[in-house]
Amino acid sequence: MTTSDEIGRRVTANDVPLTEQRTLAAQRIGDLAQQHAAVAHQLAALERELGEVLAESTGIIRIDELADFTDIPAADLTRWLDALKPAAAKRKKATGNAPATKRAVVERKPSAAATPTAGKESILRSRSAGDTPARDMAQVS
């Protein structure tokens, strides 16, 4: 029968390589995560600077022209520029262009004044108290 001391020695001998591997893995992951954080910080600073320069340049060159001249996609240029705008302005813009949702369609009551060919004016006139501008815009779309 094996003694308690021998069992302890065997377990320790078995665990040492695993402990070393776990330590190396944890250290490597920690190092990479620190590098990632540093690069992400640098990238955020670059994107902020790009947005600032784009904002300063809006009076002299259009986004589509910049895209043509630099071969940078207009979507990227626009994203960097839009990232500078305050969060409230982004929410306001997004709300006004929000697509219709299933809930909005289900809750909408048919209006006698609103026909498929009716303009925005009739839709706005027929709004019930529970309707919101976003729902009206979704109906117009």
PARO-193621 format. One line per field, with one value per residue: residue number from 0; x, y, z of N, C-alpha, C, CB in turn; residue in three letters. Coordinates in Angstrom, 2 decimals. Glycine has a CB too. Example, Ala and Ser with C-alpha at 12.3 -4.5 7.8 and 13.67 -1.06 7.14 Angstrom:
REM residues 2
k	[0	1]
n_x	[13.19	12.85]
n_y	[-5.69	-2.25]
n_z	[7.80	7.08]
ca_x	[12.30	13.67]
ca_y	[-4.50	-1.06]
ca_z	[7.80	7.14]
c_x	[13.20	12.90]
c_y	[-3.30	0.03]
c_z	[7.80	7.87]
cb_x	[11.31	14.08]
cb_y	[-4.47	-0.60]
cb_z	[9.05	5.72]
r	[Ala	Ser]
This chain:
REM residues 141
k	[0	1	2	3	4	5	6	7	8	9	10	11	12	13	14	15	16	17	18	19	20	21	22	23	24	25	26	27	28	29	30	31	32	33	34	35	36	37	38	39	40	41	42	43	44	45	46	47	48	49	50	51	52	53	54	55	56	57	58	59	60	61	62	63	64	65	66	67	68	69	70	71	72	73	74	75	76	77	78	79	80	81	82	83	84	85	86	87	88	89	90	91	92	93	94	95	96	97	98	99	100	101	102	103	104	105	106	107	108	109	110	111	112	113	114	115	116	117	118	119	120	121	122	123	124	125	126	127	128	129	130	131	132	133	134	135	136	137	138	139	140]
n_x	[0.85	0.49	2.05	0.86	2.63	3.99	1.88	1.26	3.66	3.58	1.26	2.05	4.23	2.90	1.25	2.94	3.95	1.49	0.70	2.75	2.23	-0.32	0.30	2.02	0.22	-1.72	-0.12	0.68	-1.77	-2.56	-0.55	-1.05	-3.65	-3.14	-1.60	-3.54	-5.39	-3.85	-3.41	-6.06	-6.72	-5.01	-6.06	-8.65	-7.98	-6.83	-9.08	-10.74	-9.22	-9.21	-11.95	-12.16	-10.53	-11.90	-14.31	-13.40	-12.78	-15.10	-16.21	-14.64	-14.17	-15.99	-17.34	-17.67	-15.85	-13.44	-13.39	-13.06	-10.55	-8.82	-9.22	-10.45	-13.17	-16.33	-18.16	-16.56	-15.30	-17.55	-18.44	-16.34	-16.60	-19.23	-18.89	-18.00	-20.20	-22.51	-24.04	-26.81	-27.63	-27.18	-29.05	-31.43	-31.39	-31.40	-33.88	-35.71	-35.40	-36.16	-37.01	-40.20	-41.63	-42.72	-44.44	-45.29	-46.73	-48.76	-50.07	-51.08	-53.88	-56.29	-56.78	-59.31	-58.76	-56.21	-54.84	-53.37	-52.27	-52.17	-50.64	-47.96	-49.21	-51.91	-51.52	-50.28	-52.37	-54.19	-53.22	-53.46	-53.73	-51.92	-50.01	-46.69	-44.19	-42.18	-43.57	-45.32	-43.52	-42.61	-44.89	-45.19	-42.99]
n_y	[-1.18	2.26	5.02	8.02	10.14	9.35	9.38	12.13	13.10	11.97	13.16	15.84	15.71	15.06	17.31	19.53	19.98	20.67	22.91	24.67	24.98	26.14	28.52	29.76	30.05	31.77	34.04	34.73	35.30	37.45	39.32	39.68	40.73	43.19	44.41	44.52	46.31	48.63	49.08	49.34	51.70	53.48	53.25	54.27	56.92	57.70	57.42	59.36	61.65	61.53	61.97	64.60	66.03	65.50	66.81	69.46	69.80	69.76	71.98	72.43	70.16	67.37	64.30	62.24	63.07	62.94	60.18	59.32	60.48	59.38	56.65	55.57	54.02	55.66	55.09	54.49	56.98	58.54	57.24	57.83	60.59	60.86	59.75	61.77	63.30	64.38	62.09	62.46	63.69	61.63	59.73	61.11	61.39	58.69	57.87	59.28	58.03	55.45	52.10	50.52	48.57	45.28	45.50	48.18	48.05	46.24	47.59	49.83	51.64	51.47	54.26	56.32	58.57	58.19	56.93	54.59	56.30	58.72	61.76	62.99	64.95	64.19	61.92	62.94	64.56	62.60	61.35	59.52	59.99	58.24	57.66	58.06	60.31	58.72	56.42	57.49	58.23	55.72	54.67	56.25	55.55]
n_z	[0.00	-0.74	0.80	2.48	2.13	-0.21	-2.04	-2.05	-3.13	-5.70	-6.76	-6.74	-8.50	-10.78	-11.12	-11.44	-14.17	-15.39	-13.90	-14.57	-17.31	-17.19	-15.87	-17.75	-19.89	-18.77	-18.24	-20.85	-22.08	-20.48	-21.14	-23.91	-23.77	-22.52	-24.53	-26.51	-25.35	-25.32	-28.07	-28.91	-27.60	-28.93	-31.51	-31.12	-30.52	-32.98	-34.68	-33.58	-34.12	-36.93	-37.37	-36.39	-38.19	-40.54	-39.93	-39.78	-42.42	-43.90	-45.14	-47.33	-48.83	-50.06	-48.70	-50.62	-52.56	-51.13	-50.74	-53.38	-54.03	-52.10	-51.99	-49.82	-48.33	-48.54	-46.56	-44.33	-43.93	-43.34	-41.02	-39.22	-39.11	-38.13	-35.62	-34.02	-33.40	-30.87	-28.55	-28.17	-30.53	-32.33	-31.44	-31.90	-34.68	-35.42	-34.40	-35.96	-38.40	-37.98	-38.71	-39.37	-36.82	-35.82	-33.65	-33.83	-36.19	-35.51	-33.43	-34.71	-35.62	-38.18	-40.31	-41.53	-43.01	-43.96	-46.80	-49.13	-51.08	-49.86	-48.69	-46.51	-44.98	-44.54	-43.06	-40.78	-39.85	-39.15	-36.95	-33.97	-30.37	-29.19	-31.09	-32.39	-33.72	-34.92	-35.60	-37.47	-39.48	-40.14	-41.26	-43.50	-44.99]
ca_x	[0.00	1.27	1.92	0.33	3.72	4.24	0.74	1.48	4.78	3.12	0.32	2.85	5.00	1.94	0.66	3.93	3.91	0.22	0.75	3.64	1.51	-1.39	0.94	2.47	-0.97	-2.31	0.78	0.63	-3.07	-2.50	0.30	-1.77	-4.77	-2.57	-1.26	-4.82	-5.93	-3.02	-3.68	-7.43	-6.67	-4.39	-7.03	-9.71	-7.42	-6.71	-10.41	-11.19	-8.49	-9.76	-13.26	-11.95	-10.01	-13.02	-15.24	-12.78	-12.66	-16.39	-16.49	-13.77	-14.18	-17.09	-16.98	-17.53	-14.59	-12.36	-13.38	-12.47	-9.14	-8.00	-9.59	-11.02	-14.62	-17.12	-18.79	-15.58	-15.16	-18.78	-18.45	-15.41	-17.19	-20.41	-18.47	-17.79	-21.46	-22.97	-24.92	-28.20	-27.88	-27.24	-30.34	-32.49	-31.33	-31.80	-35.30	-36.44	-35.27	-36.37	-37.92	-41.40	-41.46	-43.94	-45.31	-45.90	-47.71	-49.87	-50.81	-51.61	-55.30	-56.51	-57.35	-60.10	-58.15	-54.94	-54.96	-52.02	-51.73	-52.22	-49.34	-47.61	-50.14	-53.08	-51.07	-50.07	-53.68	-54.96	-52.53	-54.17	-52.92	-50.88	-49.01	-45.49	-43.63	-41.44	-44.55	-45.81	-42.49	-42.57	-46.04	-44.95	-41.93]
ca_y	[0.00	3.48	5.90	9.36	10.96	8.95	9.88	13.57	13.31	11.62	14.20	17.03	15.46	15.09	18.64	20.56	20.39	21.33	24.23	25.50	25.29	27.08	29.80	30.34	30.45	32.96	35.17	35.10	35.94	38.75	40.20	40.00	41.60	44.52	44.94	44.81	47.53	49.76	49.31	49.85	53.11	54.21	53.26	55.23	58.27	57.95	57.61	60.67	62.66	61.48	62.65	66.04	66.58	65.45	67.88	70.72	69.83	69.64	73.16	72.54	68.92	66.48	62.93	61.45	63.48	62.33	58.76	59.16	60.86	58.59	55.23	55.17	53.94	56.77	54.62	54.66	58.42	58.98	56.68	58.61	61.91	60.72	59.39	63.02	63.93	64.01	60.92	62.89	63.94	60.33	59.11	61.86	61.02	57.29	57.76	59.80	57.11	54.10	51.29	50.06	47.31	44.48	46.07	49.40	47.67	45.59	48.57	50.91	51.56	52.01	55.59	56.56	59.65	57.75	55.95	54.31	57.39	59.96	62.36	63.12	65.84	63.46	61.01	63.73	64.98	61.47	60.73	59.41	60.48	57.27	57.52	58.87	60.70	57.60	55.54	58.17	58.14	54.34	54.44	56.96	54.84]
ca_z	[0.00	-0.87	1.96	2.21	1.61	-1.59	-2.82	-2.18	-4.05	-7.05	-7.22	-7.01	-9.72	-11.90	-11.25	-11.76	-15.58	-15.68	-13.27	-15.39	-18.54	-16.84	-15.57	-19.01	-20.66	-18.13	-18.46	-22.28	-22.31	-19.83	-21.96	-25.14	-23.43	-22.30	-25.85	-27.18	-24.76	-25.77	-29.49	-29.00	-27.18	-30.04	-32.61	-30.77	-30.67	-34.42	-35.24	-33.10	-34.89	-38.29	-37.33	-36.21	-39.44	-41.48	-39.57	-40.17	-43.88	-44.58	-45.95	-48.50	-49.63	-49.71	-48.37	-51.85	-53.20	-50.35	-51.04	-54.71	-54.02	-51.17	-52.06	-48.52	-48.53	-47.99	-45.32	-43.25	-43.69	-42.68	-39.66	-38.40	-38.93	-37.27	-34.27	-33.26	-33.04	-29.54	-28.50	-28.32	-31.95	-32.98	-31.09	-32.57	-36.09	-35.55	-34.13	-37.10	-39.52	-37.49	-39.51	-38.68	-36.11	-35.79	-32.63	-34.36	-37.20	-34.82	-32.64	-35.54	-35.95	-39.51	-40.34	-42.73	-43.78	-44.54	-47.86	-49.62	-51.88	-49.09	-48.38	-45.10	-44.29	-44.07	-42.01	-39.57	-39.36	-38.64	-35.81	-32.70	-29.26	-28.85	-32.16	-32.25	-35.02	-35.52	-36.23	-38.68	-40.51	-40.57	-42.11	-44.75	-45.71]
c_x	[0.89	1.01	1.36	1.41	4.00	3.12	0.90	2.56	4.34	2.18	1.08	3.64	4.10	1.43	1.66	3.90	2.62	0.20	1.63	2.94	0.41	-0.83	1.38	1.28	-1.58	-1.44	0.71	-0.67	-3.11	-1.68	-0.43	-2.95	-4.29	-2.19	-2.52	-5.40	-5.15	-3.31	-5.09	-7.49	-6.07	-5.36	-8.16	-9.22	-7.28	-8.08	-10.99	-10.52	-8.98	-11.10	-13.11	-11.47	-11.11	-14.01	-14.69	-12.77	-14.00	-16.72	-15.68	-13.75	-15.28	-16.56	-16.77	-16.24	-13.40	-12.24	-12.73	-10.96	-8.26	-8.21	-10.02	-12.52	-15.35	-17.79	-17.84	-15.42	-16.37	-18.84	-17.53	-15.97	-18.37	-20.05	-18.24	-19.08	-21.89	-23.98	-26.38	-28.55	-27.99	-28.59	-31.47	-32.55	-31.83	-33.29	-36.12	-36.42	-35.55	-37.35	-39.13	-41.10	-42.77	-44.94	-46.03	-46.97	-48.94	-50.72	-51.47	-53.06	-55.48	-57.19	-58.11	-59.45	-56.88	-55.19	-53.57	-51.43	-51.73	-50.82	-49.11	-48.64	-51.34	-52.71	-50.89	-51.40	-54.43	-54.31	-53.42	-53.21	-51.78	-49.80	-47.84	-45.00	-42.88	-42.39	-45.10	-44.81	-42.40	-43.72	-45.83	-43.97	-42.45]
c_y	[1.24	4.38	7.26	10.26	10.65	9.45	11.38	13.89	13.03	12.69	15.47	16.87	15.52	16.51	19.71	20.94	21.13	22.74	25.17	25.92	26.31	28.47	30.50	30.83	31.73	34.19	35.65	35.82	37.33	39.76	40.64	40.94	43.03	45.17	45.35	46.12	48.76	50.09	49.86	51.32	53.96	54.33	54.26	56.66	58.64	58.22	58.96	61.79	62.70	62.21	64.15	66.68	66.56	66.58	69.25	70.90	69.86	70.84	73.24	71.29	68.00	65.07	62.10	61.81	62.87	60.84	58.49	59.41	59.90	57.09	54.68	55.12	55.10	56.36	54.78	56.14	58.96	58.48	57.49	60.00	61.85	60.38	60.62	63.62	63.48	62.86	61.32	63.13	62.62	59.67	59.79	61.48	59.59	57.13	58.22	58.87	55.68	53.34	50.86	48.73	46.56	45.08	47.31	49.06	47.06	46.61	49.66	50.64	52.13	53.37	55.78	57.61	59.20	56.66	55.67	55.45	58.71	60.44	62.42	63.94	65.07	62.48	61.76	64.19	63.84	60.80	60.67	59.82	59.53	57.13	58.46	59.27	59.55	56.65	56.18	58.04	56.71	54.06	55.10	56.18	53.69]
c_z	[0.00	0.33	1.52	1.63	0.14	-2.50	-3.07	-3.17	-5.49	-7.62	-7.57	-8.30	-10.95	-12.17	-11.68	-13.24	-15.93	-15.09	-14.07	-16.69	-18.28	-16.57	-16.85	-19.85	-20.07	-18.34	-19.90	-22.59	-21.67	-20.63	-23.23	-24.87	-23.17	-23.63	-26.60	-26.65	-25.24	-27.23	-29.67	-28.60	-28.31	-31.22	-32.33	-30.93	-32.15	-35.05	-34.82	-33.90	-36.35	-38.35	-37.21	-37.52	-40.51	-41.20	-39.99	-41.69	-44.61	-45.45	-47.24	-49.38	-49.12	-49.43	-49.64	-52.60	-52.46	-50.64	-52.40	-54.69	-53.20	-51.25	-50.69	-48.72	-47.84	-46.69	-44.13	-42.90	-42.93	-41.24	-38.75	-38.12	-37.96	-35.83	-33.41	-32.76	-31.65	-29.60	-28.70	-29.78	-32.70	-32.71	-31.82	-34.05	-36.27	-35.33	-35.32	-38.30	-39.13	-38.37	-38.70	-38.00	-36.14	-34.80	-33.14	-35.39	-36.53	-34.09	-33.47	-35.86	-37.35	-39.44	-41.64	-43.61	-44.49	-45.56	-48.39	-50.44	-51.12	-48.77	-46.90	-44.34	-43.75	-42.98	-40.71	-39.00	-38.69	-37.45	-34.61	-31.59	-28.93	-29.89	-31.92	-33.62	-35.70	-36.22	-37.50	-39.80	-41.03	-41.51	-43.47	-45.61	-46.47]
cb_x	[-0.96	0.93	3.28	-0.24	4.99	4.37	-0.61	1.82	5.96	2.41	-0.75	3.80	5.71	0.75	0.05	5.32	4.07	-0.96	1.27	4.95	0.92	-2.17	2.15	3.29	-2.02	-2.50	2.22	0.77	-4.22	-1.91	1.62	-2.27	-5.52	-1.35	-0.45	-5.82	-5.90	-1.52	-3.50	-8.37	-5.83	-3.10	-7.61	-10.19	-6.06	-6.04	-11.35	-10.89	-6.97	-9.93	-14.08	-10.93	-8.78	-13.73	-15.52	-11.35	-11.87	-17.49	-16.23	-12.37	-12.80	-18.14	-18.06	-18.74	-14.47	-12.60	-14.81	-13.14	-9.00	-8.29	-8.41	-10.60	-15.15	-18.17	-19.21	-14.21	-14.99	-20.02	-18.01	-14.04	-17.64	-21.32	-17.20	-17.06	-22.55	-23.60	-24.76	-28.46	-26.77	-26.09	-30.58	-32.27	-29.88	-31.02	-35.67	-35.89	-33.89	-36.89	-37.20	-42.59	-41.00	-43.63	-44.50	-44.83	-47.09	-49.37	-49.88	-50.79	-56.18	-57.33	-56.26	-61.52	-57.83	-53.97	-55.91	-52.04	-52.52	-53.02	-49.23	-46.24	-50.61	-53.76	-49.77	-49.18	-54.51	-55.16	-51.26	-54.72	-53.77	-51.49	-49.64	-44.39	-42.71	-40.63	-45.70	-46.10	-41.14	-42.61	-47.31	-44.42	-40.87]
cb_y	[0.00	4.22	6.07	9.97	10.75	7.42	9.59	14.18	12.41	10.26	14.50	17.33	14.09	14.15	19.04	20.08	19.17	20.50	24.11	24.74	24.02	26.59	29.59	29.31	29.31	32.71	34.78	33.84	35.07	38.61	39.48	38.72	41.06	44.44	43.90	43.65	47.44	49.44	48.00	49.02	53.26	53.52	51.85	54.99	58.36	56.77	56.48	60.84	62.37	60.01	62.13	66.29	65.77	64.08	67.86	70.79	68.65	69.46	74.38	72.85	68.20	66.44	62.29	61.67	65.02	62.55	58.19	60.11	62.27	59.02	54.41	56.16	52.60	57.24	53.14	54.06	59.18	58.50	55.20	58.72	62.49	59.65	58.54	64.03	63.60	65.22	60.19	64.17	64.81	59.43	59.17	63.38	61.17	56.42	58.57	61.13	57.22	54.13	50.07	49.91	47.55	43.01	46.40	50.32	46.68	44.52	49.20	51.06	52.31	51.05	56.66	56.99	60.83	57.26	56.44	53.06	57.54	59.77	63.74	63.75	66.95	62.72	60.31	64.92	65.54	60.47	61.48	57.97	60.69	55.95	57.80	58.12	61.89	56.85	55.22	59.66	58.59	53.38	54.97	58.37	54.36]
cb_z	[1.22	-2.18	2.67	3.50	2.44	-1.69	-2.08	-0.85	-3.67	-7.02	-6.13	-5.83	-9.64	-11.61	-9.95	-11.38	-16.48	-15.12	-11.82	-15.71	-19.16	-15.61	-14.64	-19.80	-20.67	-16.62	-18.11	-23.17	-21.75	-18.44	-22.33	-25.82	-22.19	-21.38	-26.67	-26.96	-23.22	-25.59	-30.30	-28.10	-25.88	-30.50	-32.83	-29.32	-29.97	-35.11	-34.80	-31.59	-34.85	-38.76	-36.17	-35.09	-39.92	-41.39	-38.05	-39.64	-44.35	-43.57	-45.15	-48.06	-49.56	-50.85	-47.49	-52.76	-53.23	-48.85	-51.02	-55.71	-53.47	-49.78	-52.59	-47.34	-47.99	-49.01	-45.46	-43.66	-45.02	-43.46	-39.68	-39.10	-40.28	-37.82	-34.33	-34.12	-34.09	-28.83	-27.18	-27.51	-32.57	-32.51	-29.57	-32.41	-36.63	-34.55	-32.89	-37.50	-40.12	-36.05	-40.08	-39.67	-34.65	-35.42	-31.38	-35.00	-38.20	-33.85	-31.65	-36.84	-34.90	-40.36	-40.18	-42.36	-42.88	-43.44	-49.00	-50.46	-53.16	-47.79	-48.98	-44.97	-45.24	-45.22	-42.41	-39.86	-40.50	-39.73	-35.47	-32.46	-28.03	-28.61	-33.52	-31.46	-34.86	-34.45	-35.25	-38.39	-39.95	-39.37	-41.45	-44.48	-44.79]
r	[Met	Thr	Thr	Ser	Asp	Glu	Ile	Gly	Arg	Arg	Val	Thr	Ala	Asn	Asp	Val	Pro	Leu	Thr	Glu	Gln	Arg	Thr	Leu	Ala	Ala	Gln	Arg	Ile	Gly	Asp	Leu	Ala	Gln	Gln	His	Ala	Ala	Val	Ala	His	Gln	Leu	Ala	Ala	Leu	Glu	Arg	Glu	Leu	Gly	Glu	Val	Leu	Ala	Glu	Ser	Thr	Gly	Ile	Ile	Arg	Ile	Asp	Glu	Leu	Ala	Asp	Phe	Thr	Asp	Ile	Pro	Ala	Ala	Asp	Leu	Thr	Arg	Trp	Leu	Asp	Ala	Leu	Lys	Pro	Ala	Ala	Ala	Lys	Arg	Lys	Lys	Ala	Thr	Gly	Asn	Ala	Pro	Ala	Thr	Lys	Arg	Ala	Val	Val	Glu	Arg	Lys	Pro	Ser	Ala	Ala	Ala	Thr	Pro	Thr	Ala	Gly	Lys	Glu	Ser	Ile	Leu	Arg	Ser	Arg	Ser	Ala	Gly	Asp	Thr	Pro	Ala	Arg	Asp	Met	Ala	Gln	Val	Ser]
